[in-house]
Amino acid sequence: MNIILIGAQGSGKGTQADLLSQAFGVRHIATGDLFRQALQEKTKFGLQAQVYTDRGELVPDEITVAMVLHCIEEPESAHGVVLDGFPRTLAQAQALDNELQHIGRQIDATVYLNVSRDELLSRLAGRYICRAHQHVYHVKFRPPKVTGVCDLDGSELYQRSDDIGEAIERRLNIFFHETMQVLDYYREQQKLKEVDADPSVKQVQAALLSQLAGNIF
Ligand SMILES: [Zn+2]
């Protein structure tokens, strides 16, 4: 089963993707991690992408799609995948479908973790990250033992500049605009499922599993 998990930053998407991966024995493919790894290990895709990242440009969709597809074809993905962080745009969703068709695969379900704008704002506004290892804290949901200090390595905690004020608003506007088009695309294919992701991690996971149960049995 191949699943796409879509959600804004702060929707708990990474956590839910991990839980789904364990529940269904499918491989969690986080495209952000995939890129970092490809760049670090200077793989074929890493070298192709580096040309663009060195110039401060976005990596073209063809490279991202090829990299994701390569991952889907690996033996570790035999039971399926849960895609996290891709596709972000309508063009990427269409390109992904095209390429999957060539290898006789398809997306079985797309799940949207729906978090209200107000809830996202309050989650993101409370986020702090440590300087040494980017460990993530939250003033409300995961406060450090000592204010302003990382529990794990003692380094200073700070807020990312794009987690503050107008920058969050701008980031959310872009996310919602692009995501709505992707959601419409999968809705037309009758593959879209929506989960209210305002409640706790456990409640969201239960809702997710029940939504996807129809795809397995
Ligand atoms: Zn830390």
Residues whose N, C-alpha, C, O or C-beta is under 5 A from the ligand:
A	BS01	ZN	C130 A132 H133 H135 C150 L152 D153
